[in-house]
Amino acid sequence: MPAKIREKPAFCFPDLAPRLSKPRLVSYYEQNELQRIPEVISALKDGLNIALVSDAGTPTVSDPGFKLVRECIGRGVKVESLPGASSVITALTVSGLPTDKFLFVGYPPKKPGHRKTLFENLTKLPVKATIILFESPHHLIRTLEGMKDVFGDIDIVICRELTKIYEEIRREKISESLAHLKRQLQKGEFIILLNHIHDRSEA
């Protein structure tokens, strides 16, 4: 069956299309990644052309896939990338934040201690850069609260459902975002962007 957003990219075997009504899809996700890699490498060595596809976003960006790309490179298998939409770049370009230097950190850790360590490390970057991270609606509030504890009540940008009918982009203080999010149930994946951060413990 087709891939699911984020957790389940899939492989498409276009060389089989002439013999089938549509290309064959094979699931590929974190739990079966190590099992799938040898299968895919074997098929590639047999001459098949294989595409790693996803329902949304760019494969290997906060998705499984980089291990396969690394294995292909190590075995001399040619890897091509077809440019497509990227929520990271889309959010950056509409944020109004500096775009000359940016750091994408993916999803923050779920454990509070690890999440706090990540945020503290971001205050020690050797260069000033726009920080971009993903978050799910279920963890969004506690992530913002953790950011506020470390960074203070700084200005952030939150993007939701980019390029879709319910697209929403909010530019405000963390406290304002928290007040809004606590008033109503949120759906969709979120992108958080920030630029002016410092270590409050050194203030």
C-alpha positions as CSV (number, residue, x, y, z in Angstrom):
1,M,0.0,0.0,0.0
2,P,1.2,3.6,-0.5
3,A,3.4,5.3,2.0
4,K,2.1,7.2,5.0
5,I,3.3,10.7,5.9
6,R,6.7,10.8,7.7
7,E,6.8,7.3,9.1
8,K,6.4,5.3,5.9
9,P,8.1,6.2,2.7
10,A,7.8,3.5,0.0
11,F,9.7,2.2,-3.0
12,C,8.3,2.4,-6.4
13,F,9.5,-0.1,-9.1
14,P,8.7,1.7,-12.4
15,D,10.4,-0.9,-14.5
16,L,7.5,-3.2,-13.7
17,A,4.9,-0.7,-14.8
18,P,4.5,-2.2,-18.4
19,R,3.5,-5.5,-16.9
20,L,1.3,-4.1,-14.2
21,S,-1.6,-1.6,-14.0
22,K,0.5,0.6,-11.9
23,P,4.0,0.6,-10.4
24,R,4.6,-1.9,-7.6
25,L,4.9,-0.2,-4.2
26,V,6.9,-1.8,-1.3
27,S,6.7,-0.3,2.2
28,Y,9.8,1.1,3.7
29,Y,9.9,2.5,7.3
30,E,12.1,2.6,10.3
31,Q,11.0,-0.8,11.7
32,N,11.7,-2.7,8.5
33,E,14.5,-0.5,7.1
34,L,17.4,-3.0,7.8
35,Q,15.4,-5.8,6.2
36,R,14.5,-3.8,3.1
37,I,17.9,-2.4,2.3
38,P,19.4,-5.7,1.1
39,E,16.3,-6.4,-1.0
40,V,16.5,-3.1,-2.7
41,I,20.2,-3.3,-3.3
42,S,19.8,-6.7,-4.8
43,A,17.0,-5.4,-7.1
44,L,19.2,-2.5,-8.1
45,K,22.1,-4.8,-8.9
46,D,19.7,-6.8,-11.1
47,G,19.2,-3.7,-13.2
48,L,15.9,-2.4,-11.9
49,N,15.3,1.3,-11.5
50,I,13.8,2.1,-8.1
51,A,12.4,5.3,-6.7
52,L,12.0,6.2,-3.0
53,V,8.8,8.2,-2.7
54,S,6.6,9.6,0.0
55,D,3.1,11.0,0.3
56,A,4.4,14.3,1.6
57,G,7.7,16.0,2.1
58,T,11.1,15.0,0.7
59,P,12.2,11.4,1.4
60,T,15.2,11.1,3.8
61,V,14.5,14.5,5.4
62,S,13.1,13.5,8.8
63,D,12.2,10.2,7.0
64,P,14.0,6.9,6.8
65,G,16.2,6.6,3.7
66,F,19.6,8.0,4.3
67,K,21.0,4.6,5.3
68,L,19.8,3.2,2.0
69,V,21.4,6.1,0.1
70,R,24.7,5.5,2.1
71,E,24.6,1.8,1.2
72,C,24.0,2.5,-2.5
73,I,26.9,4.9,-2.6
74,G,29.2,2.4,-0.9
75,R,28.3,-0.3,-3.4
76,G,28.7,2.0,-6.4
77,V,25.0,2.3,-7.2
78,K,24.1,5.6,-8.8
79,V,21.7,7.7,-6.7
80,E,19.7,10.6,-8.3
81,S,17.5,13.2,-6.6
82,L,14.5,14.8,-8.2
83,P,14.0,18.3,-6.7
84,G,10.6,18.8,-5.2
85,A,8.7,20.7,-2.6
86,S,10.4,21.0,0.8
87,S,8.5,22.2,3.8
88,V,11.7,23.3,5.5
89,I,12.6,25.7,2.6
90,T,9.0,26.8,2.1
91,A,8.7,27.7,5.8
92,L,12.1,29.5,5.7
93,T,11.2,31.6,2.7
94,V,7.9,32.9,4.1
95,S,9.1,33.3,7.7
96,G,10.7,36.7,7.3
97,L,13.8,35.4,9.2
98,P,17.3,35.5,7.8
99,T,17.9,32.9,5.1
100,D,21.7,33.2,4.6
101,K,22.4,30.7,7.4
102,F,20.0,28.1,8.8
103,L,20.1,24.9,10.8
104,F,17.4,22.2,10.5
105,V,17.2,20.0,13.6
106,G,14.2,17.8,12.7
107,Y,12.0,16.7,15.6
108,P,13.2,17.5,19.1
109,P,13.6,14.6,21.5
110,K,10.5,13.4,23.3
111,K,12.3,13.0,26.7
112,P,12.3,16.4,28.6
113,G,16.0,16.1,29.6
114,H,17.2,15.4,26.1
115,R,15.0,18.1,24.7
116,K,16.3,20.7,27.2
117,T,19.9,19.6,26.3
118,L,19.2,20.2,22.6
119,F,17.8,23.7,23.2
120,E,20.7,24.6,25.5
121,N,23.2,23.4,22.8
122,L,21.4,25.6,20.2
123,T,22.3,28.7,22.3
124,K,26.0,27.8,21.9
125,L,26.2,27.7,18.1
126,P,29.4,29.3,16.8
127,V,27.4,31.3,14.2
128,K,24.1,33.0,14.3
129,A,21.5,31.1,12.2
130,T,17.8,30.6,11.8
131,I,16.8,27.4,13.6
132,I,14.1,25.2,12.0
133,L,12.4,22.2,13.7
134,F,9.4,20.0,13.2
135,E,6.8,19.1,15.8
136,S,3.6,17.1,16.0
137,P,0.4,18.6,17.5
138,H,0.6,16.2,20.4
139,H,4.0,17.5,21.6
140,L,3.8,21.1,20.4
141,I,2.8,22.8,23.6
142,R,5.4,21.1,25.8
143,T,8.1,21.8,23.2
144,L,7.2,25.5,23.1
145,E,7.2,25.5,26.9
146,G,10.6,24.0,27.0
147,M,11.9,26.5,24.4
148,K,10.5,29.4,26.5
149,D,12.3,28.0,29.6
150,V,15.6,28.0,27.8
151,F,15.4,30.9,25.3
152,G,13.0,33.2,27.1
153,D,9.8,34.6,25.5
154,I,11.4,35.2,22.1
155,D,9.7,35.8,18.8
156,I,9.1,32.7,16.7
157,V,7.3,31.7,13.5
158,I,5.0,28.7,13.5
159,C,3.8,27.2,10.1
160,R,1.1,24.7,9.7
161,E,-0.4,22.9,6.6
162,L,1.9,24.8,4.2
163,T,0.6,25.0,0.6
164,K,-2.7,23.5,1.7
165,I,-6.2,25.1,2.0
166,Y,-5.8,25.6,5.8
167,E,-2.3,27.0,5.7
168,E,-1.5,29.0,8.8
169,I,1.6,31.1,9.5
170,R,1.9,32.8,12.9
171,R,4.6,35.3,13.9
172,E,4.6,36.1,17.6
173,K,6.1,35.6,21.0
174,I,6.2,32.0,22.4
175,S,3.7,33.0,25.1
176,E,1.3,34.2,22.5
177,S,1.6,31.0,20.6
178,L,1.0,29.0,23.7
179,A,-2.1,31.0,24.6
180,H,-3.5,30.4,21.1
181,L,-2.7,26.7,21.0
182,K,-4.2,26.0,24.4
183,R,-7.5,27.6,23.3
184,Q,-8.2,25.2,20.5
185,L,-7.3,21.7,19.3
186,Q,-4.5,21.7,16.6
187,K,-4.1,19.4,13.7
188,G,-1.3,18.8,11.2
189,E,2.4,18.9,11.4
190,F,4.1,22.1,12.6
191,I,7.3,23.8,11.6
192,I,8.9,26.2,14.2
193,L,11.4,28.8,13.2
194,L,13.5,31.1,15.5
195,N,16.5,33.3,15.2
196,H,17.2,35.5,18.2
197,I,18.2,33.0,21.0
198,H,20.5,33.2,23.9
199,D,21.3,31.2,27.0
200,R,19.2,32.7,29.8
201,S,21.5,31.2,32.4
202,E,24.2,33.6,31.2
203,A,22.0,36.7,31.2
